[in-house]
Amino acid sequence: MRRAPIETGDIVEVDKKGRRFMALVIGVETGGDVRIEPVCRGVSWRSATSRELVRHWKKAARRRRQADPDEHEEQLDLGLDLD
């Protein structure tokens, strides 16, 4: 897998010696290694090469704050007389 699009905060799946695990990227080295923090317990590896990366999930940016759903209550009026 290419290392170029991987950034700090992304999630990667790593295959080290046949063992696959998920990890959080905490840094990208200039030599091609990626510093990682494993998500599951029992994994002691803290770095991975680009060849050991199997999958990559990019950290999405937060969406802009959307309007309050109750802001347009008049749209919810069904014309029913409840009195």
Summary of the structure (lengths in Angstrom):
residues: 83
radius of gyration: 22.1
end to end distance: 65.0
largest distance: 72.8
contacts: 164
relative contact order: 0.25
helix: 13%
strand: 34%
